[in-house]
Amino acid sequence: MKGYLVSHLKKYFNETLVLKGISFFLPKETITGILGKNGAGKTTLIKCMTSFYEDYLGEILLVNAGDQRRLSINDIAYIPDEPVYYEELTLAEHLKFISAMNNTQFEVDSLIDRFSLKEYLNKFPHELSKGTLQRMQICLALLRNGDLIIADEPFDGLDPLQVQILKNEFLKLKKRGKTLLISSHQVDLIQKICDRFIVIDSGEVVYESSEDSSSNIESEENILELFFNLTEEKKS
């Protein structure tokens, strides 16, 4: 068994328990969609996995044929839900800086072309639109070259063409041996590319596809209906 294990994860904010013992497994070389309504706990979970929050209870582990160790930030490429950048650097300087740190300079020109960023290279973040900032964030994450790619609402701000480009990019990354966790409330955008799904509601996992999930996704003709049914059942 190879992959990434989240085990009995709990996160408090003051006295409030926000993540209530979440457990799931991400098999290597798969794309998993994590679904939930706003406030379900998706972003809090991701911030624990990416070490933004370190005061959680439970374990987040890399599992490799029986051996396991704590997941490191160096294992992860992260596309955040809100842009994170250096105000004093241009888009080109961001790409140069991150690629130099990760020895991925050879990827830069290709990413600029694929995400149509050439005309924005000399602009600073405050001069960019939301969609262009999102494309920059995606490229910066891909330059980090982590084996686990975590994307929090990655399609927000993208036009339909860029959405399709990103979906194709995710599928290529899977073929290259990467594992992807994509958080979204836009079920229709990730339904076709995910091998499996996890649904979170009120800080708990209310549904997880089985490990052999390829046949499950084919049979789940309407993941959107499944999502709403599960979250409504949890409340009733």
Buried (B, 14 or more C-beta within 10 A) or exposed (E): EEBBBBBEBBBEEEEEEBBBBBBBBBBBBBBBBBBBBEEBBBBBBBBBBBBEBEEBEBBBBBBEEEEBEEBEEEBBBBBBBEBEBEEEBBBBBBBBBBBEEBEBEEBBEEBBEBBEBEEBBEBBBEEBEEEBBBBBBBBBBBBBBBBBBBBBBBBBBBEEEBBEBBBEBBBEBBEEEBBBBBBBBBBEBBBEBBBBBBBBBBBBBBBBBEEEBEEBBEEBEEBEEBBBBBBEEBEE
